Structure formats: C-alpha cells, structure tokens
Amino acid sequence: MNFYGYRRPDGRVGVRNHVLILPASVCASDTTRIISQQVTGSVTFNNQNGCSQVPPDQELTMDVMAGFAANPNIYGTVVVSLGCENCQMDLVVDAIKVRTNKPLKSVIIQEAGGTLKAIEQAVRYAKEMVQEASLLRREEFPISELIVGTECGGSDPTSGLAANPVVGELSDRMVDLGGTSILSETTEFIGAEHILAKRGKNEEVRQRILDIVHRYEKALQLVGEEVREGNPSPGNKAGGITTLEEKSLGCIHKGGHRVINAVYDYAKQVEEKGLVIMDTPGNDPSSVAAMVAGGAQVIVFTTGRGTPTGNPISPVIKITGNKLTYAAMEDNIDFDASPAIYGEKTLGELGDELLQMVVDTANGKQTKAESLGYTEIAIARVCNYV
C-alpha cells in the first residue's frame, strides 16, 4: 500500500506542504499570528514558553520548536524571536539545523525595528517560501515512510472497548507494512506498565518503560500531588471510567500487539521503525505536539466523549467508539468505530478501513479538525517559570 507525499531534502516525506512561521517565545507569538494571517499556505502556533525557564524545561520547548520545523509536513520555516528571550535565535536556528536542512529564515523583532518592520520582513520571506513550495508535486511512496502518532482524550468505556482496539489494529498494520506507530501518554500506562514492559524487544526497553512511569509518578509527588487526583478526569468519570488502572488498560490497546522497539523522550526525533513509545503527558495538545515534533505526519486520536483537538502541522483523525458521540459531534469526528461493539463489523475490518482513511489523509484529504481550522498546542513543563 502506497501514498502520495512530498520528498524533503533531508530524505523524509511529508503529507502536507506548509510553511511554518515559528515563534521562538511567547513574546513573538502574536507577531507570528499576524504574519501567518497574511500568507496563505503558512501555519503558526501560540508558543507560551521560550523564556523564564530552567534548562531542562527550556529543552522541552526547544525540542518542540526544532521538531516542528523538522516535521516533514513543513517545507520551510521562518523563525521569529523578540531578541532577549532565553530561547535566543542562534540557539533555535542551530537546534533546527541539527534535525533538518530545509529552507530556514529568521527575523528578530528588536533588531528589525519593531513589530511592523519585522512583520514586513517575515511576510516577504514566507511568501517566497510558499511560492517555492507550490512548485513541488506529490510523488508515490510506500507506507514505510509514514510515522503515525496515536492519542486518546475525553475517553469513556467505548474507548477501551472499540476505538482504541481499532487503532491497535491500525498500529499492527503500520508495523507489518514497515511503518512506524507511536504509543504515547505515560500517565495512562500506570497500572498497565507491566503489560507493556513484557513487549519490549530487550531488557533495556522493558526497563525504560517501567522507568518513565515511575519517574512521572515521583515528579508529581515532589510537589505533594498524586496523579490519581487529576486522572481520570471529571469527563472520564461521567462517561463511566472508574479508576486510572481501568483507563490505562483501555489506553494501551492503541499500541496493538507488536514488539515495542524503543522508548523516546518527549519531542525527540523518532528514528526506529515499528512500534515505539514516546514519554508524554496524558494532556492531549502537549502529547500530540511531542509526537509531531518527533516526526509524526499523521495523528489518530480516539475520543469517547468527543473533542475538537487538532494541530497546526499534522492532520488529526478523530475516532470514537460511542455511536451517540458520533451522532452528536459528527462535525468533529472522522471515524465511527462503534460497529465493533454491536457486532456489525470486526476489529479487523475496521482496522482496514482506518488504514485506508490514514492513506487518504496522507494523500491530501482534510480531516474535520483541519477543515475547522483547529491548531491548538501545548508544550510539557518540568516546573514553574522562574
């Protein structure tokens, strides 16, 4: 099975052809919004970080910024900074160059002479990139070039019964075809981490799975909190999920049944093929952002209660196993997995259909979140601002 995408100079293959207007910090975010509004074919996001951060916290932000620019759905990037933030322009540019050799321009607001002059300069750079990007044509590539990120949010019992197992079927198919599937949300492995660890390809991977779970719990305990105080969420409980362990047993179905080949830190570049894990929060926008920064060209996102979450860089396919949610939120949901519950279709049949939807999306079909313009993101934090 093949798809049609864009080969980048770094060798990776994109399924979208965006120009990214990248804010290096919160102080540049409104400026990049104004720039992107003036350049059709560009995307941006609201970066709440980039300054007043301790080094480990800043590293998370830097990895997301560099990963976004390197994501194969991006043709080229215009970085915009204020000029005095922690994430200095040279640091951001160098981090991007480590990951990719795609077109890159930079604008510093303080050096350009203020907002209007910075906007004018960046708009010119971006328009030139969009023109260059428009000359590219899609080519045919095997599924092995795809990285698919998996996420669940607003879960209810149908997530674990239908939607997540269908995504697991997709994950198995991706792996069998030589592609890559990312399982995320470390907080939602808790209580099921021993099951995942048994599937690690070696002792190092098995121990790493256990380590990231225990580290996450301890990090919350350092500030006197317990993960179970915030997870499951009120919506999860209202939907019928009773414990975190119950939620975790449903969550890990998204990883299918294949061997886990590697565990990646938050927003690091995914290099291994097959099934891998990324250490992310359960929080949806920050988890999706990490997988996109890691190189995922497509995200599949299950939701029992319903959610409109999207992403500015990678299309997000929304899946529900709750037929009532699908009927009520058809404007947001792309795929109905509820036939698995009612015996109308097998998990295998639905897995095949979802794989075809991933291919159609990779070929250019817009998801509901894309058509609505949903682009919210968040970036994980280590600690409070300094």
C-alpha positions in Angstrom: 0.0 0.0 0.0 1.4 3.4 -1.0 0.6 7.1 -0.5 1.5 10.3 -2.3 3.7 12.9 -0.5 6.5 15.4 -0.8 10.1 14.3 -0.5 12.2 16.7 1.6 15.9 17.5 1.1 16.6 15.7 4.4 15.1 12.5 3.0 11.8 12.4 4.9 8.4 12.5 3.3 5.6 15.0 4.1 1.9 14.7 3.6 1.3 18.4 3.8 3.3 21.3 2.3 3.2 24.1 4.9 5.5 27.0 5.6 5.9 27.4 9.3 6.1 30.8 11.0 7.8 29.8 14.2 7.6 31.9 17.4 10.7 31.4 19.4 8.9 32.6 22.6 5.6 33.9 23.9 6.8 37.4 23.1 6.8 36.6 19.4 3.6 34.6 19.2 1.2 37.5 18.4 3.6 38.7 15.7 3.7 35.2 14.1 -0.1 35.1 14.1 -0.3 38.4 12.2 2.4 37.2 9.8 0.6 33.9 9.1 -2.7 35.6 8.6 -1.1 37.5 5.7 0.5 34.4 4.0 -1.8 31.8 2.6 -0.1 28.4 2.8 1.6 29.2 6.1 0.9 27.9 9.6 1.8 29.0 13.1 1.0 28.4 16.8 0.8 30.1 20.1 4.1 29.4 22.0 3.5 30.1 25.7 7.1 29.3 26.6 10.6 30.2 25.3 11.7 32.4 28.3 12.0 32.4 32.1 12.7 28.6 32.0 15.2 26.5 33.8 17.4 24.4 31.4 15.5 21.1 31.5 12.2 23.0 30.9 13.7 25.0 28.1 15.0 21.8 26.5 11.4 20.6 26.1 10.4 23.8 24.4 13.5 23.8 22.2 12.8 20.2 21.1 9.2 21.0 20.2 10.3 24.1 18.2 13.1 22.3 16.4 10.9 19.2 15.8 8.0 21.3 14.4 10.4 22.9 11.9 11.9 19.4 11.0 8.5 17.7 10.7 8.3 16.6 7.0 4.9 18.3 6.6 6.8 21.6 6.7 8.5 22.9 3.5 10.5 25.6 5.3 10.5 27.8 8.4 10.6 31.5 9.2 11.7 31.8 12.9 10.6 35.0 14.6 12.0 36.0 18.0 11.8 39.1 20.2 15.6 39.1 20.8 16.0 38.9 24.5 14.3 35.7 25.4 16.1 32.6 26.8 15.5 30.7 23.5 17.8 33.0 21.6 17.6 33.0 17.8 21.0 31.3 17.3 20.0 28.5 19.7 16.7 27.9 17.9 18.3 28.0 14.4 21.2 25.7 15.5 18.6 23.2 17.0 16.6 23.2 13.8 19.8 22.6 11.7 20.7 19.6 13.7 17.4 18.0 12.7 16.9 19.2 9.1 18.4 21.0 6.1 15.2 22.5 4.8 14.8 26.3 3.9 15.2 28.5 7.0 14.9 32.3 7.6 15.0 34.3 10.8 13.6 37.7 11.9 14.4 39.4 15.3 11.8 41.9 16.3 14.1 44.1 18.3 16.7 44.2 15.5 14.2 44.7 12.7 13.0 47.9 14.3 9.7 46.8 15.9 6.6 44.8 15.1 5.6 46.4 11.7 9.1 46.1 10.2 9.5 42.6 11.5 6.1 41.6 10.0 7.0 43.1 6.6 10.4 41.2 6.5 8.9 37.9 7.7 5.9 38.1 5.3 8.4 38.6 2.4 10.4 35.5 3.4 7.2 33.4 3.9 5.7 34.4 0.6 8.8 33.4 -1.2 8.9 30.0 0.5 5.2 29.4 -0.3 5.9 30.2 -3.9 8.8 27.7 -3.9 6.7 25.1 -2.1 4.0 25.4 -4.7 6.3 24.0 -7.4 6.6 20.7 -5.6 4.4 17.8 -6.8 3.3 14.7 -4.8 5.2 11.5 -5.6 4.3 7.9 -4.7 5.9 6.4 -1.5 5.4 3.2 0.5 3.7 3.2 3.9 7.1 2.5 5.5 7.8 6.3 5.1 4.9 7.2 7.5 5.0 7.8 11.2 1.6 7.7 12.8 1.1 9.1 16.3 -1.7 7.7 18.5 -3.6 9.6 21.2 -6.8 9.3 23.2 -8.7 12.0 25.0 -12.1 12.5 26.5 -12.2 8.7 27.0 -15.2 6.6 28.1 -15.6 2.8 28.3 -16.2 2.7 24.5 -12.6 3.9 24.0 -11.2 0.8 25.6 -13.8 -1.5 24.0 -13.8 -0.3 20.4 -11.9 2.9 19.4 -8.5 2.0 21.0 -8.5 -1.6 19.8 -9.3 -0.4 16.3 -6.3 1.9 16.5 -4.3 -1.0 17.7 -5.3 -2.9 14.6 -4.1 0.1 12.6 -0.9 0.1 14.6 -0.2 -3.5 13.8 -0.8 -2.9 10.1 1.5 0.0 10.1 4.3 -2.0 11.7 3.7 -5.0 9.4 4.0 -2.7 6.4 7.3 -1.3 7.6 6.0 2.0 9.0 6.1 3.5 12.5 3.4 3.8 15.2 3.9 5.9 18.3 2.2 5.0 21.6 2.1 8.0 24.0 0.6 9.2 27.3 2.9 7.9 30.1 0.4 8.7 32.8 -2.1 6.4 31.2 0.3 3.4 31.3 0.0 3.5 35.1 -1.4 0.2 36.3 -0.7 -1.5 33.0 3.0 -0.7 32.6 4.0 -4.3 33.4 1.9 -5.5 30.4 3.7 -3.1 28.1 7.1 -3.9 29.5 6.7 -7.5 28.6 6.5 -6.5 25.0 9.8 -4.6 25.0 12.3 -6.0 22.4 15.0 -6.3 25.1 15.7 -5.7 28.7 16.8 -2.1 28.1 13.4 -1.2 26.5 11.5 -3.2 29.1 13.2 -1.3 32.0 12.8 2.0 30.2 9.0 1.6 30.1 8.9 1.0 33.8 11.3 3.9 34.5 9.3 6.5 32.7 6.1 5.5 34.5 7.8 5.6 38.0 9.6 8.9 37.2 6.3 10.5 36.2 4.6 9.5 39.5 7.6 10.7 41.5 7.7 14.0 39.8 4.2 14.8 40.9 4.8 13.5 44.4 7.7 16.0 44.7 5.2 18.8 44.8 2.9 16.9 47.1 0.4 15.7 44.4 -0.8 12.3 43.2 -1.5 11.6 39.6 -4.9 10.0 40.5 -6.1 13.3 41.8 -6.3 14.6 38.3 -6.7 11.4 36.3 -9.3 10.1 35.4 -10.8 13.5 34.6 -14.3 14.5 35.5 -15.4 13.8 31.9 -13.8 10.3 32.1 -15.7 9.6 35.3 -19.0 10.9 33.9 -18.5 8.6 30.9 -18.2 5.6 33.2 -14.4 5.1 33.8 -13.8 4.4 37.5 -10.1 4.1 38.0 -6.8 5.1 36.4 -5.8 1.5 36.0 -9.1 0.9 34.1 -8.3 3.8 31.9 -4.7 2.6 31.3 -5.9 -0.9 30.3 -8.0 0.8 27.6 -5.3 3.2 26.6 -2.6 0.7 25.8 -4.8 -1.0 23.3 -3.8 1.7 20.9 -0.4 0.0 20.7 -1.8 -3.1 19.2 0.2 -6.4 19.7 3.6 -5.9 18.2 7.0 -5.7 19.9 8.0 -2.3 21.3 11.3 -1.3 19.7 12.2 1.9 21.5 11.2 4.5 24.1 11.8 8.2 23.2 11.9 11.2 25.5 9.4 14.0 24.9 9.6 15.5 21.4 12.8 13.7 20.4 13.2 12.6 16.7 11.8 9.2 16.1 14.3 7.1 14.1 13.2 3.5 14.8 10.7 1.7 12.6 7.9 -0.3 14.1 6.0 0.3 17.4 7.7 2.8 19.7 6.7 4.7 22.8 7.1 8.4 23.5 7.2 9.7 27.1 4.4 12.3 27.1 1.7 13.6 29.5 -1.8 12.4 29.1 -2.7 16.0 28.3 -3.8 15.9 24.6 -2.4 19.0 23.0 1.0 18.6 24.7 1.2 14.9 23.9 0.2 15.4 20.2 2.7 18.2 19.9 5.5 15.9 21.1 4.7 13.2 18.5 4.5 15.8 15.8 7.9 17.2 16.9 9.1 13.6 16.8 8.2 13.4 13.1 4.6 12.1 13.0 3.0 13.1 9.8 -0.5 11.9 10.8 -2.2 11.6 14.2 -5.0 9.2 15.0 -7.0 10.3 18.1 -9.7 8.4 19.9 -12.4 10.1 22.0 -15.4 8.6 23.7 -16.9 11.9 25.0 -15.8 13.9 21.9 -13.1 16.5 21.4 -12.3 19.0 18.6 -8.5 19.0 19.1 -6.3 19.5 16.1 -2.7 20.5 15.3 -1.2 23.2 13.0 1.3 20.9 11.3 -0.1 17.3 11.2 -3.7 16.3 10.4 -5.5 14.7 13.3 -8.0 11.9 12.5 -10.7 11.8 15.2 -12.2 8.4 16.1 -15.0 7.4 18.5 -16.4 4.1 19.7 -19.5 5.8 21.0 -22.3 6.0 18.5 -24.1 8.7 20.5 -20.9 10.9 20.4 -20.6 10.3 16.7 -24.1 11.4 16.1 -23.8 14.4 18.3 -20.4 15.5 17.1 -20.2 14.4 13.5 -18.7 17.8 12.6 -15.6 16.8 14.7 -15.4 13.1 14.4 -13.9 11.4 11.3 -14.3 7.7 12.0 -17.0 5.7 13.8 -15.7 2.6 15.5 -18.9 1.7 17.3 -19.8 -1.1 14.9 -17.2 -3.2 16.7 -19.4 -3.0 19.9 -22.6 -4.0 18.2 -21.2 -6.9 16.1 -21.8 -5.1 12.8 -18.1 -5.2 11.8 -15.0 -7.0 13.2 -12.0 -5.1 14.6 -10.0 -6.4 11.6 -12.5 -4.8 9.1 -12.5 -1.5 11.0 -8.7 -1.6 11.1 -8.5 -1.9 7.3 -11.0 1.0 6.9 -9.0 3.2 9.3 -5.7 2.4 7.5 -7.4 3.5 4.2 -8.5 6.7 6.0 -4.9 7.3 7.0 -3.8 6.8 3.4 -6.5 9.1 2.1 -5.5 11.7 4.7 -1.8 11.3 3.7 -2.8 11.8 0.1 -4.3 15.2 1.0 -7.9 14.7 2.2 -8.6 17.1 5.0 -9.6 15.9 8.4 -12.5 17.5 10.3 -10.1 19.3 12.6 -8.2 20.7 9.6 -11.3 21.9 7.8 -12.4 23.7 11.0 -9.0 25.3 11.5 -8.2 23.8 14.9 -4.5 24.3 15.6 -4.1 24.5 19.4 -1.0 23.1 21.0 0.7 22.9 24.4 4.2 22.1 25.5 5.0 19.9 28.5 6.6 21.6 31.5 9.2 20.4 34.1 8.5 23.2 36.7 7.1 26.7 37.2 8.5 29.7 35.4 11.5 31.4 37.0 
